Amino acid sequence: MNTGFSLFGVLRMIAMMAAIIGVVVWVLWRATRRGAASSQSPLELLDARYARGEIATEEYQERRRVLQAEGHLDSPGSQREAGGGR
């Protein structure tokens, strides 16, 4: 007696459900990560990237100069940066 279900159909359905769940988890993960990063200042984000080794010293210094020129180092919480470089 044929019930209309096949092993291929069941596996395809499981794969589809896994893909949907994966996309939902990824979207939620990205949304929460973006929210956490937005609470940091541009200089804090730059410092973190430099500390993780994602950017070289020259690039770090250049980007820091750009942030300083744009006034991102003049915020109330950035007194340690205003006192001098690294």
N, CA, C and O atoms as a Maestro MAE file, in Angstrom:
{
 s_m_m2io_version
 :::
 2.0.0
}

f_m_ct {
 s_m_title
 :::
 protein
 m_atom[344] {
  # First column is atom index #
  i_m_mmod_type
  r_m_x_coord
  r_m_y_coord
  r_m_z_coord
  i_m_residue_number
  s_m_chain_name
  s_m_pdb_residue_name
  s_m_pdb_atom_name
  i_m_atomic_number
  :::
  1 25 0.832 -1.179 0.000 1 A "MET " " N  " 7
  2 3 0.000 0.000 0.000 1 A "MET " " CA " 6
  3 2 0.882 1.250 0.000 1 A "MET " " C  " 6
  4 15 1.744 1.401 0.866 1 A "MET " " O  " 8
  5 25 0.676 2.120 -0.942 2 A "ASN " " N  " 7
  6 3 1.464 3.330 -1.079 2 A "ASN " " CA " 6
  7 2 0.774 4.469 -0.341 2 A "ASN " " C  " 6
  8 15 -0.380 4.794 -0.623 2 A "ASN " " O  " 8
  9 25 1.494 5.079 0.618 3 A "THR " " N  " 7
  10 3 0.914 6.186 1.392 3 A "THR " " CA " 6
  11 2 1.244 7.541 0.790 3 A "THR " " C  " 6
  12 15 0.740 8.561 1.259 3 A "THR " " O  " 8
  13 25 2.072 7.571 -0.228 4 A "GLY " " N  " 7
  14 3 2.418 8.828 -0.868 4 A "GLY " " CA " 6
  15 2 3.701 9.444 -0.319 4 A "GLY " " C  " 6
  16 15 4.171 10.458 -0.834 4 A "GLY " " O  " 8
  17 25 4.256 8.855 0.694 5 A "PHE " " N  " 7
  18 3 5.500 9.366 1.269 5 A "PHE " " CA " 6
  19 2 6.664 8.521 0.779 5 A "PHE " " C  " 6
  20 15 6.551 7.303 0.645 5 A "PHE " " O  " 8
  21 25 7.760 9.171 0.518 6 A "SER " " N  " 7
  22 3 8.961 8.452 0.135 6 A "SER " " CA " 6
  23 2 10.101 8.932 1.031 6 A "SER " " C  " 6
  24 15 10.015 10.000 1.638 6 A "SER " " O  " 8
  25 25 11.128 8.168 1.106 7 A "LEU " " N  " 7
  26 3 12.286 8.550 1.910 7 A "LEU " " CA " 6
  27 2 12.876 9.851 1.395 7 A "LEU " " C  " 6
  28 15 13.268 10.711 2.183 7 A "LEU " " O  " 8
  29 25 12.942 10.001 0.081 8 A "PHE " " N  " 7
  30 3 13.475 11.235 -0.507 8 A "PHE " " CA " 6
  31 2 12.631 12.445 -0.092 8 A "PHE " " C  " 6
  32 15 13.182 13.495 0.239 8 A "PHE " " O  " 8
  33 25 11.331 12.310 -0.106 9 A "GLY " " N  " 7
  34 3 10.450 13.404 0.285 9 A "GLY " " CA " 6
  35 2 10.618 13.795 1.745 9 A "GLY " " C  " 6
  36 15 10.609 14.980 2.077 9 A "GLY " " O  " 8
  37 25 10.771 12.819 2.607 10 A "VAL " " N  " 7
  38 3 10.968 13.092 4.027 10 A "VAL " " CA " 6
  39 2 12.302 13.790 4.253 10 A "VAL " " C  " 6
  40 15 12.377 14.760 5.008 10 A "VAL " " O  " 8
  41 25 13.348 13.305 3.607 11 A "LEU " " N  " 7
  42 3 14.659 13.935 3.749 11 A "LEU " " CA " 6
  43 2 14.654 15.368 3.213 11 A "LEU " " C  " 6
  44 15 15.264 16.262 3.800 11 A "LEU " " O  " 8
  45 25 13.969 15.572 2.110 12 A "ARG " " N  " 7
  46 3 13.867 16.918 1.546 12 A "ARG " " CA " 6
  47 2 13.140 17.850 2.505 12 A "ARG " " C  " 6
  48 15 13.536 19.005 2.658 12 A "ARG " " O  " 8
  49 25 12.088 17.370 3.151 13 A "MET " " N  " 7
  50 3 11.335 18.176 4.098 13 A "MET " " CA " 6
  51 2 12.200 18.517 5.321 13 A "MET " " C  " 6
  52 15 12.157 19.646 5.811 13 A "MET " " O  " 8
  53 25 12.971 17.562 5.808 14 A "ILE " " N  " 7
  54 3 13.855 17.811 6.946 14 A "ILE " " CA " 6
  55 2 14.926 18.842 6.575 14 A "ILE " " C  " 6
  56 15 15.233 19.733 7.367 14 A "ILE " " O  " 8
  57 25 15.484 18.719 5.387 15 A "ALA " " N  " 7
  58 3 16.498 19.672 4.932 15 A "ALA " " CA " 6
  59 2 15.908 21.068 4.794 15 A "ALA " " C  " 6
  60 15 16.567 22.049 5.139 15 A "ALA " " O  " 8
  61 25 14.690 21.177 4.302 16 A "MET " " N  " 7
  62 3 14.029 22.466 4.154 16 A "MET " " CA " 6
  63 2 13.780 23.105 5.520 16 A "MET " " C  " 6
  64 15 13.998 24.303 5.701 16 A "MET " " O  " 8
  65 25 13.329 22.309 6.464 17 A "MET " " N  " 7
  66 3 13.082 22.831 7.817 17 A "MET " " CA " 6
  67 2 14.384 23.278 8.473 17 A "MET " " C  " 6
  68 15 14.416 24.306 9.149 17 A "MET " " O  " 8
  69 25 15.455 22.515 8.282 18 A "ALA " " N  " 7
  70 3 16.757 22.888 8.835 18 A "ALA " " CA " 6
  71 2 17.252 24.195 8.218 18 A "ALA " " C  " 6
  72 15 17.823 25.035 8.913 18 A "ALA " " O  " 8
  73 25 17.036 24.364 6.929 19 A "ALA " " N  " 7
  74 3 17.455 25.593 6.263 19 A "ALA " " CA " 6
  75 2 16.675 26.796 6.791 19 A "ALA " " C  " 6
  76 15 17.259 27.854 7.023 19 A "ALA " " O  " 8
  77 25 15.390 26.649 6.979 20 A "ILE " " N  " 7
  78 3 14.561 27.742 7.493 20 A "ILE " " CA " 6
  79 2 14.987 28.103 8.913 20 A "ILE " " C  " 6
  80 15 15.129 29.280 9.243 20 A "ILE " " O  " 8
  81 25 15.188 27.092 9.748 21 A "ILE " " N  " 7
  82 3 15.627 27.349 11.121 21 A "ILE " " CA " 6
  83 2 17.000 28.008 11.123 21 A "ILE " " C  " 6
  84 15 17.253 28.917 11.914 21 A "ILE " " O  " 8
  85 25 17.881 27.557 10.250 22 A "GLY " " N  " 7
  86 3 19.213 28.157 10.147 22 A "GLY " " CA " 6
  87 2 19.158 29.618 9.762 22 A "GLY " " C  " 6
  88 15 19.885 30.432 10.332 22 A "GLY " " O  " 8
  89 25 18.323 29.966 8.818 23 A "VAL " " N  " 7
  90 3 18.187 31.364 8.398 23 A "VAL " " CA " 6
  91 2 17.640 32.219 9.545 23 A "VAL " " C  " 6
  92 15 18.126 33.326 9.776 23 A "VAL " " O  " 8
  93 25 16.647 31.721 10.255 24 A "VAL " " N  " 7
  94 3 16.069 32.470 11.379 24 A "VAL " " CA " 6
  95 2 17.122 32.690 12.461 24 A "VAL " " C  " 6
  96 15 17.242 33.796 12.988 24 A "VAL " " O  " 8
  97 25 17.884 31.655 12.798 25 A "VAL " " N  " 7
  98 3 18.931 31.794 13.813 25 A "VAL " " CA " 6
  99 2 19.986 32.789 13.357 25 A "VAL " " C  " 6
  100 15 20.434 33.616 14.151 25 A "VAL " " O  " 8
  101 25 20.390 32.726 12.096 26 A "TRP " " N  " 7
  102 3 21.392 33.648 11.571 26 A "TRP " " CA " 6
  103 2 20.904 35.093 11.630 26 A "TRP " " C  " 6
  104 15 21.655 35.984 12.027 26 A "TRP " " O  " 8
  105 25 19.653 35.334 11.238 27 A "VAL " " N  " 7
  106 3 19.098 36.693 11.264 27 A "VAL " " CA " 6
  107 2 19.056 37.219 12.700 27 A "VAL " " C  " 6
  108 15 19.424 38.366 12.952 27 A "VAL " " O  " 8
  109 25 18.613 36.394 13.627 28 A "LEU " " N  " 7
  110 3 18.577 36.825 15.029 28 A "LEU " " CA " 6
  111 2 19.975 37.093 15.570 28 A "LEU " " C  " 6
  112 15 20.182 38.060 16.304 28 A "LEU " " O  " 8
  113 25 20.925 36.255 15.217 29 A "TRP " " N  " 7
  114 3 22.294 36.442 15.672 29 A "TRP " " CA " 6
  115 2 22.867 37.755 15.132 29 A "TRP " " C  " 6
  116 15 23.503 38.506 15.871 29 A "TRP " " O  " 8
  117 25 22.642 38.029 13.850 30 A "ARG " " N  " 7
  118 3 23.133 39.270 13.249 30 A "ARG " " CA " 6
  119 2 22.471 40.496 13.873 30 A "ARG " " C  " 6
  120 15 23.125 41.514 14.100 30 A "ARG " " O  " 8
  121 25 21.179 40.395 14.146 31 A "ALA " " N  " 7
  122 3 20.454 41.533 14.722 31 A "ALA " " CA " 6
  123 2 20.957 41.844 16.126 31 A "ALA " " C  " 6
  124 15 21.119 43.014 16.473 31 A "ALA " " O  " 8
  125 25 21.204 40.829 16.932 32 A "THR " " N  " 7
  126 3 21.684 41.081 18.289 32 A "THR " " CA " 6
  127 2 23.128 41.545 18.273 32 A "THR " " C  " 6
  128 15 23.520 42.367 19.101 32 A "THR " " O  " 8
  129 25 23.909 41.045 17.365 33 A "ARG " " N  " 7
  130 3 25.299 41.478 17.274 33 A "ARG " " CA " 6
  131 2 25.418 42.918 16.816 33 A "ARG " " C  " 6
  132 15 26.257 43.664 17.320 33 A "ARG " " O  " 8
  133 25 24.606 43.305 15.887 34 A "ARG " " N  " 7
  134 3 24.626 44.671 15.398 34 A "ARG " " CA " 6
  135 2 24.215 45.635 16.501 34 A "ARG " " C  " 6
  136 15 24.772 46.729 16.604 34 A "ARG " " O  " 8
  137 25 23.252 45.248 17.325 35 A "GLY " " N  " 7
  138 3 22.821 46.086 18.435 35 A "GLY " " CA " 6
  139 2 23.915 46.266 19.466 35 A "GLY " " C  " 6
  140 15 24.062 47.352 20.026 35 A "GLY " " O  " 8
  141 25 24.685 45.223 19.727 36 A "ALA " " N  " 7
  142 3 25.771 45.311 20.703 36 A "ALA " " CA " 6
  143 2 26.884 46.204 20.177 36 A "ALA " " C  " 6
  144 15 27.470 46.979 20.933 36 A "ALA " " O  " 8
  145 25 27.174 46.102 18.907 37 A "ALA " " N  " 7
  146 3 28.255 46.896 18.330 37 A "ALA " " CA " 6
  147 2 27.887 48.372 18.258 37 A "ALA " " C  " 6
  148 15 28.768 49.226 18.351 37 A "ALA " " O  " 8
  149 25 26.625 48.686 18.097 38 A "SER " " N  " 7
  150 3 26.237 50.084 17.943 38 A "SER " " CA " 6
  151 2 26.363 50.869 19.245 38 A "SER " " C  " 6
  152 15 26.330 52.100 19.218 38 A "SER " " O  " 8
  153 25 26.509 50.185 20.395 39 A "SER " " N  " 7
  154 3 26.648 50.896 21.654 39 A "SER " " CA " 6
  155 2 28.087 51.347 21.878 39 A "SER " " C  " 6
  156 15 28.365 52.061 22.841 39 A "SER " " O  " 8
  157 25 29.000 50.944 21.008 40 A "GLN " " N  " 7
  158 3 30.397 51.339 21.132 40 A "GLN " " CA " 6
  159 2 30.685 52.523 20.216 40 A "GLN " " C  " 6
  160 15 30.080 52.681 19.156 40 A "GLN " " O  " 8
  161 25 31.620 53.342 20.656 41 A "SER " " N  " 7
  162 3 32.021 54.482 19.828 41 A "SER " " CA " 6
  163 2 32.867 53.979 18.659 41 A "SER " " C  " 6
  164 15 33.390 52.866 18.704 41 A "SER " " O  " 8
  165 25 33.002 54.793 17.620 42 A "PRO " " N  " 7
  166 3 33.850 54.387 16.491 42 A "PRO " " CA " 6
  167 2 35.285 54.088 16.914 42 A "PRO " " C  " 6
  168 15 35.912 53.173 16.380 42 A "PRO " " O  " 8
  169 25 35.806 54.851 17.866 43 A "LEU " " N  " 7
  170 3 37.168 54.607 18.330 43 A "LEU " " CA " 6
  171 2 37.265 53.282 19.083 43 A "LEU " " C  " 6
  172 15 38.254 52.564 18.933 43 A "LEU " " O  " 8
  173 25 36.263 52.946 19.884 44 A "GLU " " N  " 7
  174 3 36.264 51.662 20.590 44 A "GLU " " CA " 6
  175 2 36.215 50.503 19.604 44 A "GLU " " C  " 6
  176 15 36.887 49.490 19.801 44 A "GLU " " O  " 8
  177 25 35.429 50.644 18.548 45 A "LEU " " N  " 7
  178 3 35.369 49.608 17.521 45 A "LEU " " CA " 6
  179 2 36.721 49.458 16.827 45 A "LEU " " C  " 6
  180 15 37.172 48.342 16.567 45 A "LEU " " O  " 8
  181 25 37.361 50.586 16.529 46 A "LEU " " N  " 7
  182 3 38.677 50.560 15.892 46 A "LEU " " CA " 6
  183 2 39.706 49.906 16.811 46 A "LEU " " C  " 6
  184 15 40.498 49.073 16.370 46 A "LEU " " O  " 8
  185 25 39.693 50.289 18.094 47 A "ASP " " N  " 7
  186 3 40.616 49.696 19.061 47 A "ASP " " CA " 6
  187 2 40.421 48.184 19.152 47 A "ASP " " C  " 6
  188 15 41.397 47.437 19.224 47 A "ASP " " O  " 8
  189 25 39.178 47.731 19.148 48 A "ALA " " N  " 7
  190 3 38.889 46.299 19.242 48 A "ALA " " CA " 6
  191 2 39.401 45.560 18.010 48 A "ALA " " C  " 6
  192 15 39.960 44.470 18.135 48 A "ALA " " O  " 8
  193 25 39.220 46.134 16.829 49 A "ARG " " N  " 7
  194 3 39.711 45.490 15.602 49 A "ARG " " CA " 6
  195 2 41.228 45.395 15.619 49 A "ARG " " C  " 6
  196 15 41.796 44.389 15.194 49 A "ARG " " O  " 8
  197 25 41.892 46.449 16.112 50 A "TYR " " N  " 7
  198 3 43.347 46.447 16.193 50 A "TYR " " CA " 6
  199 2 43.823 45.407 17.208 50 A "TYR " " C  " 6
  200 15 44.795 44.694 16.958 50 A "TYR " " O  " 8
  201 25 43.148 45.322 18.337 51 A "ALA " " N  " 7
  202 3 43.517 44.362 19.375 51 A "ALA " " CA " 6
  203 2 43.346 42.922 18.889 51 A "ALA " " C  " 6
  204 15 44.122 42.045 19.270 51 A "ALA " " O  " 8
  205 25 42.339 42.674 18.053 52 A "ARG " " N  " 7
  206 3 42.123 41.322 17.520 52 A "ARG " " CA " 6
  207 2 43.074 41.001 16.376 52 A "ARG " " C  " 6
  208 15 43.110 39.864 15.907 52 A "ARG " " O  " 8
  209 25 43.844 41.985 15.920 53 A "GLY " " N  " 7
  210 3 44.787 41.753 14.834 53 A "GLY " " CA " 6
  211 2 44.160 41.804 13.458 53 A "GLY " " C  " 6
  212 15 44.750 41.324 12.490 53 A "GLY " " O  " 8
  213 25 42.961 42.384 13.354 54 A "GLU " " N  " 7
  214 3 42.275 42.450 12.056 54 A "GLU " " CA " 6
  215 2 42.865 43.510 11.145 54 A "GLU " " C  " 6
  216 15 42.741 43.420 9.924 54 A "GLU " " O  " 8
  217 25 43.510 44.521 11.731 55 A "ILE " " N  " 7
  218 3 44.110 45.585 10.926 55 A "ILE " " CA " 6
  219 2 45.544 45.806 11.397 55 A "ILE " " C  " 6
  220 15 45.879 45.558 12.555 55 A "ILE " " O  " 8
  221 25 46.376 46.274 10.483 56 A "ALA " " N  " 7
  222 3 47.784 46.527 10.779 56 A "ALA " " CA " 6
  223 2 47.935 47.862 11.506 56 A "ALA " " C  " 6
  224 15 47.014 48.679 11.541 56 A "ALA " " O  " 8
  225 25 49.112 48.059 12.081 57 A "THR " " N  " 7
  226 3 49.385 49.280 12.852 57 A "THR " " CA " 6
  227 2 49.224 50.529 11.988 57 A "THR " " C  " 6
  228 15 48.651 51.523 12.434 57 A "THR " " O  " 8
  229 25 49.724 50.481 10.765 58 A "GLU " " N  " 7
  230 3 49.634 51.655 9.887 58 A "GLU " " CA " 6
  231 2 48.174 52.014 9.601 58 A "GLU " " C  " 6
  232 15 47.781 53.179 9.647 58 A "GLU " " O  " 8
  233 25 47.383 50.980 9.306 59 A "GLU " " N  " 7
  234 3 45.970 51.229 9.026 59 A "GLU " " CA " 6
  235 2 45.268 51.754 10.269 59 A "GLU " " C  " 6
  236 15 44.437 52.656 10.173 59 A "GLU " " O  " 8
  237 25 45.593 51.198 11.443 60 A "TYR " " N  " 7
  238 3 45.003 51.657 12.699 60 A "TYR " " CA " 6
  239 2 45.310 53.137 12.922 60 A "TYR " " C  " 6
  240 15 44.417 53.922 13.239 60 A "TYR " " O  " 8
  241 25 46.583 53.510 12.752 61 A "GLN " " N  " 7
  242 3 46.984 54.901 12.983 61 A "GLN " " CA " 6
  243 2 46.303 55.850 12.005 61 A "GLN " " C  " 6
  244 15 45.877 56.940 12.387 61 A "GLN " " O  " 8
  245 25 46.201 55.438 10.746 62 A "GLU " " N  " 7
  246 3 45.544 56.287 9.742 62 A "GLU " " CA " 6
  247 2 44.064 56.472 10.071 62 A "GLU " " C  " 6
  248 15 43.552 57.590 10.029 62 A "GLU " " O  " 8
  249 25 43.386 55.389 10.395 63 A "ARG " " N  " 7
  250 3 41.956 55.487 10.725 63 A "ARG " " CA " 6
  251 2 41.749 56.304 11.996 63 A "ARG " " C  " 6
  252 15 40.770 57.040 12.108 63 A "ARG " " O  " 8
  253 25 42.666 56.178 12.955 64 A "ARG " " N  " 7
  254 3 42.578 56.962 14.190 64 A "ARG " " CA " 6
  255 2 42.717 58.457 13.871 64 A "ARG " " C  " 6
  256 15 42.000 59.287 14.429 64 A "ARG " " O  " 8
  257 25 43.654 58.788 12.963 65 A "ARG " " N  " 7
  258 3 43.810 60.191 12.555 65 A "ARG " " CA " 6
  259 2 42.529 60.711 11.897 65 A "ARG " " C  " 6
  260 15 42.116 61.844 12.147 65 A "ARG " " O  " 8
  261 25 41.907 59.888 11.062 66 A "VAL " " N  " 7
  262 3 40.658 60.290 10.399 66 A "VAL " " CA " 6
  263 2 39.570 60.529 11.442 66 A "VAL " " C  " 6
  264 15 38.859 61.532 11.376 66 A "VAL " " O  " 8
  265 25 39.437 59.625 12.393 67 A "LEU " " N  " 7
  266 3 38.430 59.799 13.451 67 A "LEU " " CA " 6
  267 2 38.704 61.068 14.249 67 A "LEU " " C  " 6
  268 15 37.776 61.791 14.611 67 A "LEU " " O  " 8
  269 25 39.959 61.333 14.519 68 A "GLN " " N  " 7
  270 3 40.322 62.530 15.262 68 A "GLN " " CA " 6
  271 2 39.972 63.784 14.458 68 A "GLN " " C  " 6
  272 15 39.473 64.764 15.013 68 A "GLN " " O  " 8
  273 25 40.234 63.749 13.156 69 A "ALA " " N  " 7
  274 3 39.923 64.902 12.308 69 A "ALA " " CA " 6
  275 2 38.418 65.143 12.221 69 A "ALA " " C  " 6
  276 15 37.971 66.283 12.093 69 A "ALA " " O  " 8
  277 25 37.637 64.055 12.292 70 A "GLU " " N  " 7
  278 3 36.179 64.177 12.228 70 A "GLU " " CA " 6
  279 2 35.562 64.506 13.584 70 A "GLU " " C  " 6
  280 15 34.350 64.700 13.684 70 A "GLU " " O  " 8
  281 25 36.383 64.568 14.621 71 A "GLY " " N  " 7
  282 3 35.879 64.952 15.934 71 A "GLY " " CA " 6
  283 2 35.343 63.813 16.776 71 A "GLY " " C  " 6
  284 15 34.657 64.063 17.767 71 A "GLY " " O  " 8
  285 25 35.631 62.569 16.419 72 A "HIS " " N  " 7
  286 3 35.126 61.435 17.185 72 A "HIS " " CA " 6
  287 2 35.884 61.218 18.493 72 A "HIS " " C  " 6
  288 15 35.436 60.447 19.342 72 A "HIS " " O  " 8
  289 25 37.022 61.884 18.668 73 A "LEU " " N  " 7
  290 3 37.790 61.720 19.896 73 A "LEU " " CA " 6
  291 2 37.443 62.796 20.921 73 A "LEU " " C  " 6
  292 15 38.000 62.799 22.019 73 A "LEU " " O  " 8
  293 25 36.536 63.704 20.584 74 A "ASP " " N  " 7
  294 3 36.199 64.806 21.474 74 A "ASP " " CA " 6
  295 2 35.000 64.511 22.352 74 A "ASP " " C  " 6
  296 15 34.497 65.415 23.020 74 A "ASP " " O  " 8
  297 25 34.521 63.261 22.372 75 A "SER " " N  " 7
  298 3 33.359 62.924 23.183 75 A "SER " " CA " 6
  299 2 33.743 62.881 24.654 75 A "SER " " C  " 6
  300 15 34.923 62.698 24.956 75 A "SER " " O  " 8
  301 25 32.795 63.043 25.595 76 A "PRO " " N  " 7
  302 3 33.109 63.084 27.018 76 A "PRO " " CA " 6
  303 2 33.809 61.825 27.529 76 A "PRO " " C  " 6
  304 15 34.619 61.917 28.451 76 A "PRO " " O  " 8
  305 25 33.529 60.682 26.972 77 A "GLY " " N  " 7
  306 3 34.122 59.448 27.449 77 A "GLY " " CA " 6
  307 2 35.476 59.142 26.853 77 A "GLY " " C  " 6
  308 15 36.013 58.060 27.092 77 A "GLY " " O  " 8
  309 25 36.046 60.051 26.088 78 A "SER " " N  " 7
  310 3 37.292 59.747 25.385 78 A "SER " " CA " 6
  311 2 38.454 60.581 25.895 78 A "SER " " C  " 6
  312 15 39.316 60.972 25.108 78 A "SER " " O  " 8
  313 25 38.503 60.865 27.194 79 A "GLN " " N  " 7
  314 3 39.604 61.658 27.726 79 A "GLN " " CA " 6
  315 2 40.933 60.944 27.626 79 A "GLN " " C  " 6
  316 15 41.964 61.594 27.449 79 A "GLN " " O  " 8
  317 25 40.941 59.605 27.736 80 A "ARG " " N  " 7
  318 3 42.209 58.894 27.634 80 A "ARG " " CA " 6
  319 2 42.797 59.026 26.240 80 A "ARG " " C  " 6
  320 15 44.017 59.072 26.083 80 A "ARG " " O  " 8
  321 25 41.929 59.088 25.214 81 A "GLU " " N  " 7
  322 3 42.418 59.238 23.848 81 A "GLU " " CA " 6
  323 2 42.927 60.648 23.589 81 A "GLU " " C  " 6
  324 15 43.896 60.837 22.855 81 A "GLU " " O  " 8
  325 25 42.275 61.638 24.189 82 A "ALA " " N  " 7
  326 3 42.649 63.025 23.949 82 A "ALA " " CA " 6
  327 2 43.987 63.343 24.574 82 A "ALA " " C  " 6
  328 15 44.654 64.284 24.143 82 A "ALA " " O  " 8
  329 25 44.404 62.581 25.587 83 A "GLY " " N  " 7
  330 3 45.655 62.846 26.272 83 A "GLY " " CA " 6
  331 2 46.885 62.436 25.489 83 A "GLY " " C  " 6
  332 15 47.995 62.835 25.840 83 A "GLY " " O  " 8
  333 25 46.722 61.672 24.467 84 A "GLY " " N  " 7
  334 3 47.876 61.282 23.666 84 A "GLY " " CA " 6
  335 2 47.630 59.970 22.963 84 A "GLY " " C  " 6
  336 15 46.641 59.283 23.221 84 A "GLY " " O  " 8
  337 25 48.534 59.634 22.076 85 A "GLY " " N  " 7
  338 3 48.409 58.402 21.308 85 A "GLY " " CA " 6
  339 2 48.945 57.210 22.073 85 A "GLY " " C  " 6
  340 15 49.247 57.289 23.264 85 A "GLY " " O  " 8
  341 25 49.053 56.109 21.360 86 A "ARG " " N  " 7
  342 3 49.557 54.881 21.982 86 A "ARG " " CA " 6
  343 2 51.037 54.853 21.983 86 A "ARG " " C  " 6
  344 15 51.636 53.892 22.467 86 A "ARG " " O  " 8
  :::
 }
 m_bond[343] {
  # First column is bond index #
  i_m_from
  i_m_to
  i_m_order
  :::
  1 1 2 1
  2 2 3 1
  3 3 4 2
  4 3 5 1
  5 5 6 1
  6 6 7 1
  7 7 8 2
  8 7 9 1
  9 9 10 1
  10 10 11 1
  11 11 12 2
  12 11 13 1
  13 13 14 1
  14 14 15 1
  15 15 16 2
  16 15 17 1
  17 17 18 1
  18 18 19 1
  19 19 20 2
  20 19 21 1
  21 21 22 1
  22 22 23 1
  23 23 24 2
  24 23 25 1
  25 25 26 1
  26 26 27 1
  27 27 28 2
  28 27 29 1
  29 29 30 1
  30 30 31 1
  31 31 32 2
  32 31 33 1
  33 33 34 1
  34 34 35 1
  35 35 36 2
  36 35 37 1
  37 37 38 1
  38 38 39 1
  39 39 40 2
  40 39 41 1
  41 41 42 1
  42 42 43 1
  43 43 44 2
  44 43 45 1
  45 45 46 1
  46 46 47 1
  47 47 48 2
  48 47 49 1
  49 49 50 1
  50 50 51 1
  51 51 52 2
  52 51 53 1
  53 53 54 1
  54 54 55 1
  55 55 56 2
  56 55 57 1
  57 57 58 1
  58 58 59 1
  59 59 60 2
  60 59 61 1
  61 61 62 1
  62 62 63 1
  63 63 64 2
  64 63 65 1
  65 65 66 1
  66 66 67 1
  67 67 68 2
  68 67 69 1
  69 69 70 1
  70 70 71 1
  71 71 72 2
  72 71 73 1
  73 73 74 1
  74 74 75 1
  75 75 76 2
  76 75 77 1
  77 77 78 1
  78 78 79 1
  79 79 80 2
  80 79 81 1
  81 81 82 1
  82 82 83 1
  83 83 84 2
  84 83 85 1
  85 85 86 1
  86 86 87 1
  87 87 88 2
  88 87 89 1
  89 89 90 1
  90 90 91 1
  91 91 92 2
  92 91 93 1
  93 93 94 1
  94 94 95 1
  95 95 96 2
  96 95 97 1
  97 97 98 1
  98 98 99 1
  99 99 100 2
  100 99 101 1
  101 101 102 1
  102 102 103 1
  103 103 104 2
  104 103 105 1
  105 105 106 1
  106 106 107 1
  107 107 108 2
  108 107 109 1
  109 109 110 1
  110 110 111 1
  111 111 112 2
  112 111 113 1
  113 113 114 1
  114 114 115 1
  115 115 116 2
  116 115 117 1
  117 117 118 1
  118 118 119 1
  119 119 120 2
  120 119 121 1
  121 121 122 1
  122 122 123 1
  123 123 124 2
  124 123 125 1
  125 125 126 1
  126 126 127 1
  127 127 128 2
  128 127 129 1
  129 129 130 1
  130 130 131 1
  131 131 132 2
  132 131 133 1
  133 133 134 1
  134 134 135 1
  135 135 136 2
  136 135 137 1
  137 137 138 1
  138 138 139 1
  139 139 140 2
  140 139 141 1
  141 141 142 1
  142 142 143 1
  143 143 144 2
  144 143 145 1
  145 145 146 1
  146 146 147 1
  147 147 148 2
  148 147 149 1
  149 149 150 1
  150 150 151 1
  151 151 152 2
  152 151 153 1
  153 153 154 1
  154 154 155 1
  155 155 156 2
  156 155 157 1
  157 157 158 1
  158 158 159 1
  159 159 160 2
  160 159 161 1
  161 161 162 1
  162 162 163 1
  163 163 164 2
  164 163 165 1
  165 165 166 1
  166 166 167 1
  167 167 168 2
  168 167 169 1
  169 169 170 1
  170 170 171 1
  171 171 172 2
  172 171 173 1
  173 173 174 1
  174 174 175 1
  175 175 176 2
  176 175 177 1
  177 177 178 1
  178 178 179 1
  179 179 180 2
  180 179 181 1
  181 181 182 1
  182 182 183 1
  183 183 184 2
  184 183 185 1
  185 185 186 1
  186 186 187 1
  187 187 188 2
  188 187 189 1
  189 189 190 1
  190 190 191 1
  191 191 192 2
  192 191 193 1
  193 193 194 1
  194 194 195 1
  195 195 196 2
  196 195 197 1
  197 197 198 1
  198 198 199 1
  199 199 200 2
  200 199 201 1
  201 201 202 1
  202 202 203 1
  203 203 204 2
  204 203 205 1
  205 205 206 1
  206 206 207 1
  207 207 208 2
  208 207 209 1
  209 209 210 1
  210 210 211 1
  211 211 212 2
  212 211 213 1
  213 213 214 1
  214 214 215 1
  215 215 216 2
  216 215 217 1
  217 217 218 1
  218 218 219 1
  219 219 220 2
  220 219 221 1
  221 221 222 1
  222 222 223 1
  223 223 224 2
  224 223 225 1
  225 225 226 1
  226 226 227 1
  227 227 228 2
  228 227 229 1
  229 229 230 1
  230 230 231 1
  231 231 232 2
  232 231 233 1
  233 233 234 1
  234 234 235 1
  235 235 236 2
  236 235 237 1
  237 237 238 1
  238 238 239 1
  239 239 240 2
  240 239 241 1
  241 241 242 1
  242 242 243 1
  243 243 244 2
  244 243 245 1
  245 245 246 1
  246 246 247 1
  247 247 248 2
  248 247 249 1
  249 249 250 1
  250 250 251 1
  251 251 252 2
  252 251 253 1
  253 253 254 1
  254 254 255 1
  255 255 256 2
  256 255 257 1
  257 257 258 1
  258 258 259 1
  259 259 260 2
  260 259 261 1
  261 261 262 1
  262 262 263 1
  263 263 264 2
  264 263 265 1
  265 265 266 1
  266 266 267 1
  267 267 268 2
  268 267 269 1
  269 269 270 1
  270 270 271 1
  271 271 272 2
  272 271 273 1
  273 273 274 1
  274 274 275 1
  275 275 276 2
  276 275 277 1
  277 277 278 1
  278 278 279 1
  279 279 280 2
  280 279 281 1
  281 281 282 1
  282 282 283 1
  283 283 284 2
  284 283 285 1
  285 285 286 1
  286 286 287 1
  287 287 288 2
  288 287 289 1
  289 289 290 1
  290 290 291 1
  291 291 292 2
  292 291 293 1
  293 293 294 1
  294 294 295 1
  295 295 296 2
  296 295 297 1
  297 297 298 1
  298 298 299 1
  299 299 300 2
  300 299 301 1
  301 301 302 1
  302 302 303 1
  303 303 304 2
  304 303 305 1
  305 305 306 1
  306 306 307 1
  307 307 308 2
  308 307 309 1
  309 309 310 1
  310 310 311 1
  311 311 312 2
  312 311 313 1
  313 313 314 1
  314 314 315 1
  315 315 316 2
  316 315 317 1
  317 317 318 1
  318 318 319 1
  319 319 320 2
  320 319 321 1
  321 321 322 1
  322 322 323 1
  323 323 324 2
  324 323 325 1
  325 325 326 1
  326 326 327 1
  327 327 328 2
  328 327 329 1
  329 329 330 1
  330 330 331 1
  331 331 332 2
  332 331 333 1
  333 333 334 1
  334 334 335 1
  335 335 336 2
  336 335 337 1
  337 337 338 1
  338 338 339 1
  339 339 340 2
  340 339 341 1
  341 341 342 1
  342 342 343 1
  343 343 344 2
  :::
 }
}
